[in-house]
């Protein structure tokens, strides 16, 4: 977490699933749980990460499944000189629980 940043946000440094357990939804569940905790515990506005531009499986997970967007391309980001996509997933603004509670009381 980048708690001191404005706005506060999370950053995923590494995510891995053993080859024999891939395609079971584990990475998706881990990422969604991480997103939820970032929002609940730290009021994070978004999550960022870097991914190799050649990592098609990870790009599919982040872009298609989780809604990340490419924010920038970082040339030579990895030690072997490969470029990285800097990606970001903006979180929805949390619903105001007090307003929701008041509406429920007024409807009753």
C-alpha positions in Angstrom: 0.0 0.0 0.0 1.0 3.6 -0.8 -0.9 5.0 2.2 0.9 8.3 2.3 0.2 8.9 -1.4 -2.7 11.1 -2.5 -4.9 9.3 -3.2 -3.9 6.2 -1.3 -3.5 3.2 -3.6 -2.2 -0.4 -3.7 0.5 -1.9 -5.8 0.9 -5.6 -6.7 4.6 -6.5 -6.8 4.2 -10.2 -7.6 1.5 -12.8 -8.2 2.2 -16.4 -9.1 0.2 -19.6 -9.4 1.9 -23.0 -9.8 1.5 -24.2 -13.4 -0.6 -27.2 -12.4 -3.2 -25.0 -10.7 -3.5 -22.3 -13.4 -6.8 -21.9 -15.2 -8.7 -22.6 -12.0 -9.5 -18.9 -11.1 -7.0 -18.7 -8.3 -5.3 -15.6 -9.5 -8.6 -13.9 -10.1 -9.8 -14.7 -6.6 -6.5 -13.5 -5.1 -6.6 -10.2 -7.0 -10.3 -9.5 -6.2 -9.6 -10.3 -2.5 -6.6 -8.0 -2.5 -8.6 -5.2 -4.2 -11.4 -5.6 -1.6 -9.0 -5.3 1.3 -7.2 -2.3 -0.2 -10.5 -0.5 -0.4 -11.9 -1.6 3.0 -8.8 -1.2 5.1 -7.0 1.7 3.4 -9.7 3.5 1.2 -7.5 2.8 -1.8 -8.6 4.6 -5.0 -6.8 2.2 -7.4 -4.3 -0.6 -7.7 -1.3 -0.5 -10.0 1.1 -3.2 -11.3 3.7 -3.9 -13.9 3.5 -6.8 -16.4 5.9 -7.9 -19.1 4.5 -6.9 -22.5 5.0 -10.4 -23.7 3.0 -12.1 -20.9 -0.2 -12.7 -22.7 -1.8 -14.8 -19.9 -1.2 -12.0 -17.3 -2.4 -9.3 -19.7 -5.6 -11.2 -20.3 -6.2 -11.6 -16.6 -5.5 -7.9 -15.8 -7.2 -6.3 -18.9 -10.1 -8.6 -19.7 -11.0 -10.2 -16.4 -10.1 -7.5 -13.8 -10.5 -4.3 -15.9 -6.9 -2.9 -15.7 -5.9 -0.3 -18.3 -2.4 0.4 -19.6 -1.2 3.6 -18.0 2.3 3.8 -19.4 5.0 1.7 -21.1 8.3 1.5 -19.2 11.1 0.7 -21.5 13.7 -1.7 -20.2 11.9 -2.2 -16.9 13.0 -5.7 -16.3 16.6 -6.8 -15.6 16.8 -8.6 -19.0 15.8 -5.3 -20.7 12.2 -6.3 -21.5 9.6 -3.5 -21.5 6.7 -3.5 -19.0 3.2 -2.2 -19.2 2.4 0.0 -16.1 -1.2 -0.8 -15.5 -3.9 0.6 -13.3 -7.3 -0.5 -12.0 -9.5 2.3 -10.7 -11.8 1.3 -8.0 -15.5 2.4 -7.8 -16.1 5.0 -5.2 -17.6 3.3 -2.1 -21.3 3.8 -1.5 -22.1 5.9 1.5 -23.4 3.4 4.1 -25.1 6.2 6.1 -27.2 7.3 3.2 -28.1 3.7 2.3 -29.1 3.1 5.9 -31.2 6.3 6.1 -33.0 5.4 2.8 -33.8 1.9 4.2 -35.3 3.5 7.4 -37.3 6.0 5.4 -38.7 3.3 3.2 -39.9 1.2 6.1 
